[in-house]
Amino acid sequence: MMARVVKYPKQITLRLTEAQYKWVRSQARKRKVNESDIIRELIDRVMAEG
């Protein structure tokens, strides 16, 4: 059986201001998820809007 190549999820580097990072981190702690989950949720919301 051959290994399957997984293309997603992709990993990227983001540059946030200190205020942006503190906000993302605080949201993640409140919801007990990681920072990536918060960023993906924000992107999903914008994509859904059009």
C-alpha atoms as one frame of an Amber mdcrd trajectory, in Angstrom:
protein
   0.000   0.000   0.000   1.480   3.355  -1.045   1.487   6.392   1.193  -1.012
   9.029   0.176   0.295  12.554  -0.380  -1.689  15.045   1.671  -1.826  18.505
   0.144  -3.976  20.180   2.776  -3.995  21.667   5.331  -1.251  23.962   4.162
   0.979  25.784   6.559   1.703  29.499   6.198   3.447  32.210   8.160   1.493
  35.311   9.151   2.907  38.576  10.357   0.586  40.176  12.881   0.916  43.358
  14.849   1.297  42.936  18.579  -2.308  44.011  19.121  -3.589  41.557  16.492
  -1.644  38.673  18.001  -2.818  39.472  21.524  -6.423  39.536  20.300  -6.093
  36.212  18.435  -4.380  34.623  21.427  -7.040  35.885  23.865  -9.854  34.594
  21.628  -8.152  31.206  21.389  -7.801  30.986  25.164 -11.424  31.992  25.748
 -12.697  29.341  23.344 -10.077  26.756  24.362  -8.811  26.285  20.804  -5.537
  27.179  19.121  -4.725  30.379  17.259  -5.005  28.654  13.879  -8.638  27.799
  14.568  -9.435  31.471  15.194  -7.713  32.585  11.986  -9.426  29.874   9.901
 -12.794  30.902  11.354 -12.192  34.533  10.376 -11.210  33.524   6.837 -14.258
  31.241   6.537 -16.565  34.101   7.587 -15.125  36.466   4.969 -15.311  33.778
   2.273 -18.975  33.111   3.110 -19.792  36.799   2.706 -18.708  36.683  -0.885
